[in-house]
């Protein structure tokens, strides 16, 4: 079973067969329900039929789905409401998907954002160009929703360093996601729930600058009204907690003038990682 620009098996989904298409998508994706962590996927495609089907398949599989029909709107969504992964068509109004991909890779805040090209361009040269420009994967239309979900999961696993990743380490600072525990030099740090979410968010996104609005969206959610200065209050609390144990660690969360905040272990003298750990931008990750 394959999905094209018109729908499953190349047919344009009209009112008569739209219900059967939804049942087919449900049959394919229901087995993944609950198995995929909630991640935000931005679908960038000018075909409403493709967006509708992907919205249903992704939603049933446990993803939050955002949508955009052109590269200008897509870039606005990426900068204001950063997704965890982008499904990007090549041929779009206002410019090509490759142009958007180039722009993302030149921006420090989005250069590591996972992108899967999802396009009708099937030539080998196009595939090579897309991957060389920085796409994490390349899927051609028509495509199987089941295979696409598998590829999305694979890219997200690669981004996270593995499905069972639970521990993040910077020097003597350790965050254990499964037990919601933070330690410094083997000493427990009493961290509130919001500060824990902030620290976890920063440690999983090192060396990326985020605006206050982006942090609010990720920590509090898009549907909750919280003033931006609330971010500053919790950042100060988190810095104070880290400084109490070791003054050098309060500088991990840096203020980026005109933007917001960035978590940067680059200037911190950290200890050697354990053999099973992997270091990404100064943050070591390990599994249990």
Secondary structure by P-SEA (a helix, b strand, c coil): cccccccccccccccccaaaaaaaaaaacccccccccbbbbbbbcccaaaaaaaaaaaaaaccbbbbbccaaaaaaaaaaccccccccccccccccaaaaaaaaaacccccccbbbbbcccccaaaaaaaaaacccccccccccaaaaaaaaaaaaaaaaccccccbbbcccbbbbccccccccccccccccaaaaaaaaaaaacccccccaaaaaaaacccccccccaaaaaaaaaaaaaaaaacccccccccccccbbbbbccccccccccccccccccccccccc
